[in-house]
Amino acid sequence: MTFEKELEEITALILFSCTGLFFGFLLFFIWAYS
């Protein structure tokens, strides 16, 4: 496995985690203020 391929997977994982956290907070705020 090349370094570039690993970096690509790590970047995708970070983006996926950030997106998941963002939607989690969004759902929490919608639930909290409803």
GIJO-V252909 format. One record per backbone hydrogen bond with DSSP energy under -1.0 kcal/mol. CO is the residue of the C=O (numbers start at 1). NH is the residue of the N-H. Records with the same first field share a line. If there is no record, write none. Layout:
CO = NH + NH
//
This chain:
2 = 6
3 = 7
4 = 8
5 = 9
6 = 10
7 = 11
8 = 12
9 = 13
10 = 14
11 = 15
12 = 16
13 = 17
14 = 18
15 = 19
16 = 20
17 = 21
18 = 22
19 = 23
20 = 24
21 = 25
22 = 26
23 = 27
24 = 28
25 = 29
26 = 30
27 = 31
28 = 32
29 = 33
//
